[in-house]
Amino acid sequence: MNLANHPALLDQIAASYALGTLRGGARRRFETMARHSPTVRAAALLWQERFTSITELQTADAPSPNVWKRIENVLAAQRQPLAAPVDDGLLAQLRRSLGRWRGAALAGGLATAAAMVVGVNLSGQVSNQAAQLAQAAQQATQLSQQNAQLTAQLAATPQIQYVAVLADDKADASVLVTFDPKNQRLTLKRVGNFQEGADQSLQLWALKSGGPQSLGVLGGDQVIRLTAAEGQVREVPTLAISLEPKGGAPVGSGPTGPVLFKGALIQTTL
């Protein structure tokens, strides 16, 4: 794998190398990569410099009193001419004690540095996750709003399943009729030039085998909307419009005036 093409992974491995937690074959492979890749080498040196600068900021840790006592004993023995030579084992033990103290101080500094690096990384990850969650919540809210709008638009969209073109005795189209069973709405649009008198009304009829059934009296607008149940329209072969006195024919009667327009009612998938 070319670590130079994976900056995040290179940064983690370089930090482990500088901290000393990258060991064995992995450490040797990383050193080989560093010798051949300036990018890898620069990452390792950068982390080493970071850890070095952090450890330099650590407060001094005083040696154990036992260490100073041993040093005083050694110096006192050297000032006595008749004293026995200093025990090499004691000097070796002193060196080991000093080495352990220095190692502990360095390890403490590196541990602190590692904790700071991990803390910074975790803080960055938490911030990124929080931002991603906020963005996801915003997107979910937007999608919910869009779904609500689409649902409202769909509910308001007519589902026309019946159509009729009512024509006069010359076969000229005069009224276009559509029926939306979902909203129980008949819509009539005048497409001809006929206009009833002020004391007259047009009335829509469903011509069934049992006799004409009124579907409503039309107003004088270009587009008229009437309320009707699907049972009033289903299986009606023909619609007709008659000219009636103002307000329409008496309730329960059929057309009292001439039938001006009529046409077949067709069920459609439009």
C-alpha atoms as a printed R data frame, in Angstrom:
    type eleno elety resid chain resno       x      y       z
1   ATOM     1    CA   MET     A     1   0.000  0.000   0.000
2   ATOM     2    CA   ASN     A     2   1.245  3.491  -0.851
3   ATOM     3    CA   LEU     A     3   0.734  5.420   2.381
4   ATOM     4    CA   ALA     A     4   1.249  8.715   0.567
5   ATOM     5    CA   ASN     A     5  -2.152  8.172  -1.054
6   ATOM     6    CA   HIS     A     6  -3.846  7.672   2.345
7   ATOM     7    CA   PRO     A     7  -3.085 10.812   4.416
8   ATOM     8    CA   ALA     A     8  -5.236  9.834   7.424
9   ATOM     9    CA   LEU     A     9  -3.674  6.384   7.739
10  ATOM    10    CA   LEU     A    10  -0.164  7.803   7.211
11  ATOM    11    CA   ASP     A    11  -0.760 10.351   9.982
12  ATOM    12    CA   GLN     A    12  -1.839  7.644  12.452
13  ATOM    13    CA   ILE     A    13   1.081  5.317  11.665
14  ATOM    14    CA   ALA     A    14   3.603  8.178  11.799
15  ATOM    15    CA   ALA     A    15   2.259  9.179  15.238
16  ATOM    16    CA   SER     A    16   2.574  5.586  16.484
17  ATOM    17    CA   TYR     A    17   6.114  5.395  15.101
18  ATOM    18    CA   ALA     A    18   7.177  8.616  16.827
19  ATOM    19    CA   LEU     A    19   5.514  7.551  20.075
20  ATOM    20    CA   GLY     A    20   7.218  4.165  19.982
21  ATOM    21    CA   THR     A    21   4.090  2.016  19.932
22  ATOM    22    CA   LEU     A    22   4.761  0.848  16.358
23  ATOM    23    CA   ARG     A    23   6.999 -2.165  16.783
24  ATOM    24    CA   GLY     A    24   8.386 -5.238  15.100
25  ATOM    25    CA   GLY     A    25   7.894 -5.808  11.407
26  ATOM    26    CA   ALA     A    26   5.452 -2.929  11.096
27  ATOM    27    CA   ARG     A    27   8.064 -0.487  12.394
28  ATOM    28    CA   ARG     A    28  10.716 -1.837  10.019
29  ATOM    29    CA   ARG     A    29   8.363 -1.610   7.043
30  ATOM    30    CA   PHE     A    30   7.511  1.949   7.955
31  ATOM    31    CA   GLU     A    31  11.189  2.868   8.190
32  ATOM    32    CA   THR     A    32  11.775  1.309   4.757
33  ATOM    33    CA   MET     A    33   8.923  3.375   3.323
34  ATOM    34    CA   ALA     A    34  10.321  6.496   4.981
35  ATOM    35    CA   ARG     A    35  13.701  5.985   3.317
36  ATOM    36    CA   HIS     A    36  12.110  5.866  -0.132
37  ATOM    37    CA   SER     A    37   9.230  8.327   0.265
38  ATOM    38    CA   PRO     A    38   9.762 11.974   1.226
39  ATOM    39    CA   THR     A    39   6.091 12.228   2.186
40  ATOM    40    CA   VAL     A    40   6.318  9.348   4.672
41  ATOM    41    CA   ARG     A    41   9.620 10.621   6.013
42  ATOM    42    CA   ALA     A    42   8.216 14.122   6.505
43  ATOM    43    CA   ALA     A    43   5.205 12.719   8.414
44  ATOM    44    CA   ALA     A    44   7.462 10.765  10.777
45  ATOM    45    CA   LEU     A    45   9.735 13.755  11.395
46  ATOM    46    CA   LEU     A    46   6.741 16.008  11.974
47  ATOM    47    CA   TRP     A    47   5.342 13.741  14.695
48  ATOM    48    CA   GLN     A    48   8.771 13.341  16.289
49  ATOM    49    CA   GLU     A    49   9.095 17.114  16.424
50  ATOM    50    CA   ARG     A    50   5.629 17.411  17.975
51  ATOM    51    CA   PHE     A    51   6.410 14.911  20.722
52  ATOM    52    CA   THR     A    52   9.818 16.486  21.373
53  ATOM    53    CA   SER     A    53   8.366 19.968  21.736
54  ATOM    54    CA   ILE     A    54   5.661 18.675  24.059
55  ATOM    55    CA   THR     A    55   8.087 16.857  26.359
56  ATOM    56    CA   GLU     A    56  10.221 19.972  26.614
57  ATOM    57    CA   LEU     A    57   7.267 21.749  28.162
58  ATOM    58    CA   GLN     A    58   6.907 19.193  30.946
59  ATOM    59    CA   THR     A    59   7.711 20.419  34.462
60  ATOM    60    CA   ALA     A    60  10.907 19.079  36.047
61  ATOM    61    CA   ASP     A    61  10.455 16.001  38.230
62  ATOM    62    CA   ALA     A    62  12.855 15.893  41.196
63  ATOM    63    CA   PRO     A    63  14.773 12.616  41.663
64  ATOM    64    CA   SER     A    64  13.972 10.394  44.604
65  ATOM    65    CA   PRO     A    65  15.738 11.381  47.879
66  ATOM    66    CA   ASN     A    66  17.331  7.951  47.820
67  ATOM    67    CA   VAL     A    67  19.164  8.878  44.621
68  ATOM    68    CA   TRP     A    68  20.695 11.994  46.203
69  ATOM    69    CA   LYS     A    69  21.622 10.000  49.303
70  ATOM    70    CA   ARG     A    70  23.473  7.466  47.220
71  ATOM    71    CA   ILE     A    71  25.313 10.228  45.358
72  ATOM    72    CA   GLU     A    72  26.391 11.791  48.661
73  ATOM    73    CA   ASN     A    73  27.635  8.424  49.902
74  ATOM    74    CA   VAL     A    74  29.704  7.917  46.752
75  ATOM    75    CA   LEU     A    75  31.256 11.387  46.985
76  ATOM    76    CA   ALA     A    76  32.007 10.957  50.694
77  ATOM    77    CA   ALA     A    77  33.716  7.646  50.016
78  ATOM    78    CA   GLN     A    78  35.855  9.241  47.284
79  ATOM    79    CA   ARG     A    79  37.070 11.949  49.746
80  ATOM    80    CA   GLN     A    80  38.314  9.305  52.231
81  ATOM    81    CA   PRO     A    81  41.842  8.167  51.144
82  ATOM    82    CA   LEU     A    82  41.872  5.062  53.318
83  ATOM    83    CA   ALA     A    83  38.346  4.035  52.411
84  ATOM    84    CA   ALA     A    84  37.710  1.073  50.290
85  ATOM    85    CA   PRO     A    85  37.179  1.646  46.578
86  ATOM    86    CA   VAL     A    86  33.682  2.479  45.488
87  ATOM    87    CA   ASP     A    87  31.704 -0.612  44.758
88  ATOM    88    CA   ASP     A    88  31.197 -0.971  40.997
89  ATOM    89    CA   GLY     A    89  27.861 -2.602  41.720
90  ATOM    90    CA   LEU     A    90  26.733  0.505  43.571
91  ATOM    91    CA   LEU     A    91  27.724  2.719  40.667
92  ATOM    92    CA   ALA     A    92  25.893  0.420  38.278
93  ATOM    93    CA   GLN     A    93  22.830  0.513  40.506
94  ATOM    94    CA   LEU     A    94  23.065  4.319  40.620
95  ATOM    95    CA   ARG     A    95  23.228  4.503  36.839
96  ATOM    96    CA   ARG     A    96  20.228  2.199  36.537
97  ATOM    97    CA   SER     A    97  18.252  4.331  39.003
98  ATOM    98    CA   LEU     A    98  19.057  7.492  37.083
99  ATOM    99    CA   GLY     A    99  18.185  5.745  33.834
100 ATOM   100    CA   ARG     A   100  14.855  4.597  35.210
101 ATOM   101    CA   TRP     A   101  14.074  8.113  36.445
102 ATOM   102    CA   ARG     A   102  14.905  9.626  33.061
103 ATOM   103    CA   GLY     A   103  12.931  6.899  31.282
104 ATOM   104    CA   ALA     A   104   9.932  7.449  33.551
105 ATOM   105    CA   ALA     A   105  10.053 11.199  32.921
106 ATOM   106    CA   LEU     A   106  10.263 10.669  29.137
107 ATOM   107    CA   ALA     A   107   7.489  8.054  29.207
108 ATOM   108    CA   GLY     A   108   5.303 10.416  31.242
109 ATOM   109    CA   GLY     A   109   5.880 13.200  28.730
110 ATOM   110    CA   LEU     A   110   5.104 10.946  25.789
111 ATOM   111    CA   ALA     A   111   1.981  9.617  27.507
112 ATOM   112    CA   THR     A   112   0.791 13.168  28.095
113 ATOM   113    CA   ALA     A   113   1.519 14.051  24.482
114 ATOM   114    CA   ALA     A   114  -0.349 10.973  23.267
115 ATOM   115    CA   ALA     A   115  -3.311 11.831  25.482
116 ATOM   116    CA   MET     A   116  -3.382 15.357  24.063
117 ATOM   117    CA   VAL     A   117  -3.237 14.041  20.474
118 ATOM   118    CA   VAL     A   118  -5.963 11.477  21.139
119 ATOM   119    CA   GLY     A   119  -8.076 14.135  22.854
120 ATOM   120    CA   VAL     A   120  -7.728 16.480  19.886
121 ATOM   121    CA   ASN     A   121  -8.580 13.673  17.455
122 ATOM   122    CA   LEU     A   122 -11.603 12.589  19.495
123 ATOM   123    CA   SER     A   123 -12.793 16.168  19.782
124 ATOM   124    CA   GLY     A   124 -12.517 16.564  16.025
125 ATOM   125    CA   GLN     A   125 -14.390 13.310  15.435
126 ATOM   126    CA   VAL     A   126 -17.163 14.304  17.838
127 ATOM   127    CA   SER     A   127 -17.483 17.692  16.140
128 ATOM   128    CA   ASN     A   128 -17.613 16.062  12.708
129 ATOM   129    CA   GLN     A   129 -20.226 13.540  13.851
130 ATOM   130    CA   ALA     A   130 -22.315 16.285  15.428
131 ATOM   131    CA   ALA     A   131 -22.157 18.285  12.192
132 ATOM   132    CA   GLN     A   132 -23.112 15.216  10.165
133 ATOM   133    CA   LEU     A   133 -26.036 14.461  12.490
134 ATOM   134    CA   ALA     A   134 -27.225 18.067  12.254
135 ATOM   135    CA   GLN     A   135 -26.998 17.945   8.468
136 ATOM   136    CA   ALA     A   136 -28.844 14.608   8.362
137 ATOM   137    CA   ALA     A   137 -31.580 16.017  10.622
138 ATOM   138    CA   GLN     A   138 -31.909 19.066   8.370
139 ATOM   139    CA   GLN     A   139 -32.154 16.857   5.288
140 ATOM   140    CA   ALA     A   140 -34.748 14.666   7.005
141 ATOM   141    CA   THR     A   141 -36.787 17.771   7.859
142 ATOM   142    CA   GLN     A   142 -36.576 18.997   4.269
143 ATOM   143    CA   LEU     A   143 -37.622 15.578   2.948
144 ATOM   144    CA   SER     A   144 -40.525 15.491   5.380
145 ATOM   145    CA   GLN     A   145 -41.663 18.923   4.233
146 ATOM   146    CA   GLN     A   146 -41.344 17.899   0.585
147 ATOM   147    CA   ASN     A   147 -43.331 14.719   1.242
148 ATOM   148    CA   ALA     A   148 -46.045 16.751   2.965
149 ATOM   149    CA   GLN     A   149 -46.204 19.146   0.012
150 ATOM   150    CA   LEU     A   150 -46.338 16.302  -2.495
151 ATOM   151    CA   THR     A   151 -49.040 14.555  -0.463
152 ATOM   152    CA   ALA     A   152 -51.092 17.754  -0.349
153 ATOM   153    CA   GLN     A   153 -50.642 18.271  -4.087
154 ATOM   154    CA   LEU     A   154 -51.595 14.682  -4.792
155 ATOM   155    CA   ALA     A   155 -54.672 14.964  -2.612
156 ATOM   156    CA   ALA     A   156 -55.679 18.152  -4.426
157 ATOM   157    CA   THR     A   157 -55.083 16.701  -7.889
158 ATOM   158    CA   PRO     A   158 -58.351 15.586  -9.480
159 ATOM   159    CA   GLN     A   159 -58.700 11.934 -10.433
160 ATOM   160    CA   ILE     A   160 -60.895 12.244 -13.459
161 ATOM   161    CA   GLN     A   161 -62.525  8.910 -14.293
162 ATOM   162    CA   TYR     A   162 -65.571 10.047 -16.303
163 ATOM   163    CA   VAL     A   163 -65.767 12.411 -19.282
164 ATOM   164    CA   ALA     A   164 -68.641 13.614 -21.458
165 ATOM   165    CA   VAL     A   165 -68.876 16.130 -24.302
166 ATOM   166    CA   LEU     A   166 -72.390 17.544 -24.506
167 ATOM   167    CA   ALA     A   167 -73.346 18.843 -27.949
168 ATOM   168    CA   ASP     A   168 -76.380 20.603 -29.433
169 ATOM   169    CA   ASP     A   169 -78.625 19.288 -32.197
170 ATOM   170    CA   LYS     A   170 -76.016 20.376 -34.747
171 ATOM   171    CA   ALA     A   171 -73.350 18.219 -33.032
172 ATOM   172    CA   ASP     A   172 -71.452 21.329 -31.952
173 ATOM   173    CA   ALA     A   173 -69.705 20.826 -28.610
174 ATOM   174    CA   SER     A   174 -71.142 23.139 -25.989
175 ATOM   175    CA   VAL     A   175 -70.241 21.765 -22.533
176 ATOM   176    CA   LEU     A   176 -67.319 19.570 -21.364
177 ATOM   177    CA   VAL     A   177 -68.151 17.484 -18.295
178 ATOM   178    CA   THR     A   178 -65.629 15.643 -16.069
179 ATOM   179    CA   PHE     A   179 -66.213 13.723 -12.845
180 ATOM   180    CA   ASP     A   180 -63.723 13.148 -10.031
181 ATOM   181    CA   PRO     A   181 -65.074 10.364  -7.761
182 ATOM   182    CA   LYS     A   182 -62.329 10.843  -5.161
183 ATOM   183    CA   ASN     A   183 -63.467 14.401  -4.456
184 ATOM   184    CA   GLN     A   184 -67.084 13.707  -5.548
185 ATOM   185    CA   ARG     A   185 -66.965 16.621  -7.952
186 ATOM   186    CA   LEU     A   186 -68.596 17.237 -11.309
187 ATOM   187    CA   THR     A   187 -66.887 19.979 -13.316
188 ATOM   188    CA   LEU     A   188 -68.652 21.551 -16.309
189 ATOM   189    CA   LYS     A   189 -66.876 23.930 -18.663
190 ATOM   190    CA   ARG     A   190 -68.784 25.931 -21.273
191 ATOM   191    CA   VAL     A   191 -67.077 25.623 -24.663
192 ATOM   192    CA   GLY     A   192 -69.922 26.984 -26.815
193 ATOM   193    CA   ASN     A   193 -71.522 30.395 -27.144
194 ATOM   194    CA   PHE     A   194 -74.910 29.649 -25.605
195 ATOM   195    CA   GLN     A   195 -75.997 31.898 -22.724
196 ATOM   196    CA   GLU     A   196 -79.322 31.450 -20.992
197 ATOM   197    CA   GLY     A   197 -81.567 34.413 -20.148
198 ATOM   198    CA   ALA     A   198 -81.657 36.154 -16.806
199 ATOM   199    CA   ASP     A   199 -84.895 34.364 -15.880
200 ATOM   200    CA   GLN     A   200 -83.651 30.942 -17.004
201 ATOM   201    CA   SER     A   201 -81.336 28.225 -15.683
202 ATOM   202    CA   LEU     A   202 -79.569 25.273 -17.199
203 ATOM   203    CA   GLN     A   203 -79.978 21.953 -15.358
204 ATOM   204    CA   LEU     A   204 -77.811 18.824 -15.650
205 ATOM   205    CA   TRP     A   205 -79.521 15.408 -15.856
206 ATOM   206    CA   ALA     A   206 -78.390 11.801 -15.685
207 ATOM   207    CA   LEU     A   207 -80.491  9.892 -18.204
208 ATOM   208    CA   LYS     A   208 -81.014  6.470 -16.636
209 ATOM   209    CA   SER     A   209 -83.316  3.620 -17.503
210 ATOM   210    CA   GLY     A   210 -85.485  4.505 -14.499
211 ATOM   211    CA   GLY     A   211 -85.932  8.076 -15.692
212 ATOM   212    CA   PRO     A   212 -83.929 11.327 -15.630
213 ATOM   213    CA   GLN     A   213 -82.204 12.232 -12.355
214 ATOM   214    CA   SER     A   214 -81.128 15.790 -11.633
215 ATOM   215    CA   LEU     A   215 -77.445 16.319 -10.888
216 ATOM   216    CA   GLY     A   216 -77.734 20.039 -10.222
217 ATOM   217    CA   VAL     A   217 -78.620 23.478 -11.545
218 ATOM   218    CA   LEU     A   218 -75.856 25.328 -13.362
219 ATOM   219    CA   GLY     A   219 -74.773 28.870 -12.613
220 ATOM   220    CA   GLY     A   220 -73.800 31.418 -15.197
221 ATOM   221    CA   ASP     A   221 -70.010 31.024 -14.755
222 ATOM   222    CA   GLN     A   222 -67.705 29.689 -17.440
223 ATOM   223    CA   VAL     A   223 -66.724 26.791 -15.159
224 ATOM   224    CA   ILE     A   224 -69.304 25.218 -12.859
225 ATOM   225    CA   ARG     A   225 -68.604 22.706 -10.114
226 ATOM   226    CA   LEU     A   226 -71.262 20.441  -8.664
227 ATOM   227    CA   THR     A   227 -71.127 17.870  -5.890
228 ATOM   228    CA   ALA     A   228 -72.179 14.317  -6.775
229 ATOM   229    CA   ALA     A   229 -71.640 10.845  -5.378
230 ATOM   230    CA   GLU     A   230 -70.111  8.196  -7.601
231 ATOM   231    CA   GLY     A   231 -73.302  6.164  -7.348
232 ATOM   232    CA   GLN     A   232 -75.135  8.990  -9.127
233 ATOM   233    CA   VAL     A   233 -72.716  8.883 -12.037
234 ATOM   234    CA   ARG     A   234 -71.628  5.258 -12.307
235 ATOM   235    CA   GLU     A   235 -73.253  3.348 -15.190
236 ATOM   236    CA   VAL     A   236 -75.027  6.476 -16.449
237 ATOM   237    CA   PRO     A   237 -75.013  6.148 -20.250
238 ATOM   238    CA   THR     A   238 -75.934  9.736 -21.126
239 ATOM   239    CA   LEU     A   239 -75.879 13.224 -19.637
240 ATOM   240    CA   ALA     A   240 -78.184 16.007 -20.758
241 ATOM   241    CA   ILE     A   241 -78.742 19.700 -20.062
242 ATOM   242    CA   SER     A   242 -82.204 21.225 -20.249
243 ATOM   243    CA   LEU     A   243 -83.348 24.839 -20.230
244 ATOM   244    CA   GLU     A   244 -85.497 25.464 -17.151
245 ATOM   245    CA   PRO     A   245 -87.096 28.376 -15.333
246 ATOM   246    CA   LYS     A   246 -84.854 30.238 -12.932
247 ATOM   247    CA   GLY     A   247 -83.774 27.858 -10.162
248 ATOM   248    CA   GLY     A   248 -84.424 24.663 -12.106
249 ATOM   249    CA   ALA     A   249 -87.282 22.196 -12.516
250 ATOM   250    CA   PRO     A   250 -89.439 21.281  -9.524
251 ATOM   251    CA   VAL     A   251 -87.937 18.678  -7.231
252 ATOM   252    CA   GLY     A   252 -88.912 15.137  -8.187
253 ATOM   253    CA   SER     A   253 -89.912 16.006 -11.754
254 ATOM   254    CA   GLY     A   254 -88.009 15.492 -14.957
255 ATOM   255    CA   PRO     A   255 -86.960 18.211 -17.400
256 ATOM   256    CA   THR     A   256 -89.762 20.723 -17.980
257 ATOM   257    CA   GLY     A   257 -88.016 22.621 -20.770
258 ATOM   258    CA   PRO     A   258 -86.237 21.627 -23.960
259 ATOM   259    CA   VAL     A   259 -83.082 19.482 -23.814
260 ATOM   260    CA   LEU     A   260 -80.377 21.674 -25.368
261 ATOM   261    CA   PHE     A   261 -77.251 19.505 -25.037
262 ATOM   262    CA   LYS     A   262 -76.544 15.844 -24.460
263 ATOM   263    CA   GLY     A   263 -73.747 13.322 -24.840
264 ATOM   264    CA   ALA     A   264 -72.469  9.920 -23.743
265 ATOM   265    CA   LEU     A   265 -70.689  9.605 -20.393
266 ATOM   266    CA   ILE     A   266 -67.453  7.659 -20.859
267 ATOM   267    CA   GLN     A   267 -65.403  6.083 -18.107
268 ATOM   268    CA   THR     A   268 -61.725  6.764 -18.709
269 ATOM   269    CA   THR     A   269 -58.319  6.340 -17.091
270 ATOM   270    CA   LEU     A   270 -57.293  9.966 -17.665
